[in-house]
Amino acid sequence: MPTTYPTNGLTLAQADAIIDASLAKGRNLGLLPLTVVVLDAGGQIKAVKREDGCSLLRFDIAQGKAFGALSLGVGGRELARRATAMQGFVNALSDLTAAKGAGAVPAPGGVLVTDAKGVILGAVGISGDVSAQDEACGLAGIAAAGLMADTGEPAA
């Protein structure tokens, strides 16, 4: 019997599909160069790609968007609202997540990845253009992988 290993959320194939479709969406929209970070359910980097021409901190920002969302179990839009309403709490969150080596960036572009039942499988963080455009690319990537996205926006 072959040995099997747990995926801890997203598979590498799913992470690759998310990244490739996210970057394709960015090229289709004519966005600035993007960095896409996919984290598994345990907050570990599953996959990352950084387009040619990305500025210096794009990896850190993308990772911080994903890690911040995953840390609280809410999408980047909700995290941004909390940053406005509870500045002290989000400052403390930023300090705590920085101690873990990832930071927390409370902005759109940090998207939770879930299965059809709403179980969190990981998170995607994208940085390179304006946050709303980063998020749109993440949504395209998650949909292309056949998974669900949670941006932190309440269901309509």
C-alpha positions as CSV (number, residue, x, y, z in Angstrom):
1,M,0.0,0.0,0.0
2,P,1.5,3.4,-1.0
3,T,2.2,6.0,1.7
4,T,0.0,9.0,1.6
5,Y,0.6,12.4,3.2
6,P,-1.8,15.0,4.4
7,T,-2.2,18.1,2.3
8,N,-3.0,20.5,5.2
9,G,-5.5,22.2,3.0
10,L,-4.6,23.1,-0.5
11,T,-2.7,20.7,-2.8
12,L,0.3,22.0,-4.8
13,A,-1.7,21.5,-8.0
14,Q,-4.5,23.7,-6.7
15,A,-2.0,26.4,-5.5
16,D,-0.3,26.3,-8.9
17,A,-3.7,26.7,-10.7
18,I,-4.6,29.6,-8.5
19,I,-1.3,31.4,-9.2
20,D,-1.3,30.8,-12.9
21,A,-4.9,32.0,-13.4
22,S,-4.3,35.0,-11.1
23,L,-1.3,36.1,-13.1
24,A,-3.2,35.5,-16.4
25,K,-6.0,37.7,-15.1
26,G,-3.5,40.4,-14.3
27,R,-1.9,40.3,-17.8
28,N,-5.4,40.3,-19.3
29,L,-6.2,43.5,-17.3
30,G,-2.9,45.1,-18.1
31,L,-1.9,45.4,-14.4
32,L,1.4,46.2,-13.0
33,P,3.6,43.1,-12.3
34,L,2.1,40.9,-9.5
35,T,3.4,38.7,-6.8
36,V,1.1,35.9,-5.7
37,V,1.5,33.9,-2.5
38,V,-0.6,30.9,-1.7
39,L,-0.6,29.6,1.9
40,D,-1.9,26.3,3.1
41,A,-4.4,26.0,6.1
42,G,-1.4,26.0,8.5
43,G,-0.1,29.3,7.2
44,Q,2.8,27.8,5.4
45,I,3.8,28.9,1.9
46,K,2.5,26.4,-0.6
47,A,3.6,28.3,-3.7
48,V,4.7,31.7,-4.9
49,K,5.4,33.5,-8.1
50,R,6.8,37.0,-8.6
51,E,6.5,38.5,-12.0
52,D,9.5,40.2,-13.6
53,G,9.5,43.9,-12.6
54,C,7.9,43.6,-9.2
55,S,9.0,46.1,-6.7
56,L,11.0,45.2,-3.6
57,L,8.4,44.5,-0.9
58,R,5.7,42.9,-3.1
59,F,6.4,39.4,-1.7
60,D,6.1,40.6,1.9
61,I,2.9,42.5,1.2
62,A,1.3,39.6,-0.6
63,Q,2.3,37.2,2.1
64,G,1.0,39.6,4.8
65,K,-2.3,39.9,3.0
66,A,-2.8,36.2,3.0
67,F,-1.4,35.6,6.5
68,G,-3.4,38.3,8.0
69,A,-6.6,36.9,6.5
70,L,-5.8,33.4,7.5
71,S,-4.8,34.4,11.1
72,L,-8.2,35.8,11.9
73,G,-10.2,33.6,9.5
74,V,-11.6,36.6,7.6
75,G,-11.0,38.0,4.2
76,G,-8.9,41.2,3.6
77,R,-11.9,43.5,3.2
78,E,-13.1,42.6,6.7
79,L,-9.6,42.9,8.0
80,A,-9.4,46.4,6.5
81,R,-12.6,47.4,8.2
82,R,-11.3,46.2,11.5
83,A,-8.1,48.2,11.0
84,T,-10.3,51.3,10.8
85,A,-12.6,50.4,13.7
86,M,-10.1,48.7,16.0
87,Q,-6.7,50.2,15.3
88,G,-5.1,49.0,18.6
89,F,-6.2,45.4,17.9
90,V,-4.9,45.4,14.4
91,N,-1.6,47.0,15.5
92,A,-1.3,44.1,18.0
93,L,-2.2,41.6,15.3
94,S,0.5,43.1,13.1
95,D,3.1,42.8,15.9
96,L,2.0,39.2,16.6
97,T,2.1,38.1,13.0
98,A,5.4,39.8,12.4
99,A,6.9,37.7,15.2
100,K,5.8,34.7,13.2
101,G,7.7,36.0,10.2
102,A,4.8,36.9,8.0
103,G,3.2,40.2,9.2
104,A,-0.5,41.1,8.5
105,V,-1.5,43.5,5.8
106,P,-5.2,44.5,6.3
107,A,-6.2,45.2,2.7
108,P,-8.2,43.7,-0.2
109,G,-6.0,41.2,-2.0
110,G,-5.9,38.8,0.9
111,V,-8.5,36.1,0.1
112,L,-9.4,33.0,2.0
113,V,-9.7,29.8,0.0
114,T,-12.5,27.4,1.0
115,D,-14.1,24.3,-0.2
116,A,-17.8,24.2,-1.1
117,K,-18.7,23.6,2.6
118,G,-16.8,26.7,3.7
119,V,-13.9,24.9,5.2
120,I,-10.8,27.1,5.0
121,L,-8.1,25.4,2.9
122,G,-5.7,28.3,2.8
123,A,-5.3,31.9,1.6
124,V,-4.1,33.8,-1.4
125,G,-2.3,37.2,-1.1
126,I,-1.6,39.3,-4.2
127,S,0.3,42.6,-4.4
128,G,1.5,44.7,-7.3
129,D,-1.4,46.9,-8.4
130,V,-4.2,48.6,-6.5
131,S,-5.7,46.3,-3.8
132,A,-9.1,45.9,-5.6
133,Q,-7.3,44.8,-8.8
134,D,-5.1,42.4,-6.8
135,E,-8.2,40.9,-5.2
136,A,-9.9,40.5,-8.6
137,C,-6.9,38.5,-9.8
138,G,-7.1,36.3,-6.7
139,L,-10.8,35.7,-7.2
140,A,-10.1,34.6,-10.8
141,G,-7.4,32.2,-9.7
142,I,-9.5,30.6,-6.9
143,A,-12.4,30.1,-9.3
144,A,-10.1,28.6,-11.9
145,A,-9.0,26.0,-9.3
146,G,-12.6,25.1,-8.7
147,L,-12.6,26.5,-5.2
148,M,-14.5,29.2,-3.3
149,A,-13.3,32.6,-2.2
150,D,-14.0,34.7,0.9
151,T,-12.9,38.3,0.5
152,G,-14.4,39.4,3.9
153,E,-17.4,41.0,2.1
154,P,-20.7,40.0,3.7
155,A,-22.9,37.7,1.6
156,A,-25.5,39.6,-0.3
